[in-house]
Amino acid sequence: MTKFYGEMRVAKREDGRWVLLAPITYRGVPDIGDITVPEGFDTDFASVPRLPFMFWLLGDRADYAAVLHDYIYRNASYSRAIADAAFRWVAEHEGVNWLARWTMWSGLRVGGYWAYDQKHPENRV
């Protein structure tokens, strides 16, 4: 089972993004193992469309999973498929229900091309 070490402490920047005030370590993520997102890392959490129904269904969930996912995408340490699967797995361990997890993961698989593949064509999956 995944364990998160480090409290999710963030501060909002003027540009609307968030910055970690302390590192977060994830233990036992499949295909990754242990990984630490450092203090100072900036994130937008989960990029859920601000449409009322979509945000109601999916917004403000899976914060730990979203930070890990942003970190992996930005650093290209793993393929996009592994990063997206790690998001879904960590979200499950955060208690996000299966429908929201599947919907968010599907959005990553479809929309992640622009955020990941364009910057890291060597890691396409």
C-alpha positions, 0 to 999 in steps of 0.5 A, a space after each residue: 500500500 502506498 504511504 505518503 510521507 510529508 504533509 501536503 503544504 502548499 502556497 498559492 503563487 500569483 500566477 495561480 499555480 501552487 508551490 510545495 512548502 515541504 517535500 512529499 515522498 511516495 513509497 511503493 508506487 508500482 513500476 516506480 518504487 519510492 519517489 520524492 517530490 521536492 520542496 519548491 516544486 510547482 503544480 496546478 494539481 489536477 487540470 480539470 475543466 472548469 465546467 460545472 458538472 466536470 468540476 463537481 465530479 472530478 475537481 478538488 480530488 487526488 491532490 497527492 496523485 496530481 502532484 506526483 503526476 506533474 512531477 513525473 511528467 515534468 522530469 520525464 523519469 518514466 514513460 507517460 503510460 507509467 506516469 498515468 498509471 501511477 496517478 490512477 494507483 495513487 488516487 485509489 490509495 487517496 480514496 478517490 472512487 473508481 469512476 472519478 479515477 477512471 475518468 481522470 485517468 482517461 483524460 490523462 491518456 487523451 490529453 496528456 499528449 500535449 503536456 508530455 509527448 510534445 516535450 519528451 518524444 523519446 519516451 512515448 508510450 
